[in-house]
Each structure stands twice: as C-alpha cells, then as structure tokens.
Amino acid sequence: MLGSLVAQGDMDLWPVLLLATGAAILGDHVGYIIGRLGGRRAVDAIAHRSGGGRVMHRAEAFIVRWGAPGIFFSR
C-alpha cells in the first residue's frame, strides 16, 4: 500500500523506506524478546491463541528434519 502512495507521489520514498526498515527491525526484536523471556511457554500460548498449534508442529518437524540449512534455504 505504501508503495502505491509513493508511486502516486503522495508520499516520499525515503521516509517510507526508513519507516518500513524500522518497523521490520522492531518486529524482529519484539519476537526475539518474547522468545527469550517467555521461552517455550510464550510460543505455545501465542500459537494456541492464534490457532497455529498445528502449524507450529509442522515447523518443528521441518526443523528436526532439515536443521539450519532448511531454515536458511526456505527464507
């Protein structure tokens, strides 16, 4: 959506890039802090509330099968 506003001239490119980069970094940090402080209980609680328990089990099975190379190449 922001890209279309930039393309139409309603917003400037650099503030949008800075905002998007900052939001991505902040989101990564928040996810890390939740995992670091809350551990497995926090991840399970979030998955349970969002209905993602099945997805979490599939992701864990993927990690067990493929390990770090699987994560790297899936991104």
Summary of the structure (lengths in Angstrom):
residues: 75
radius of gyration: 17.3
end to end distance: 23.0
largest distance: 47.6
contacts: 155
relative contact order: 0.06
helix: 89%
strand: 0%
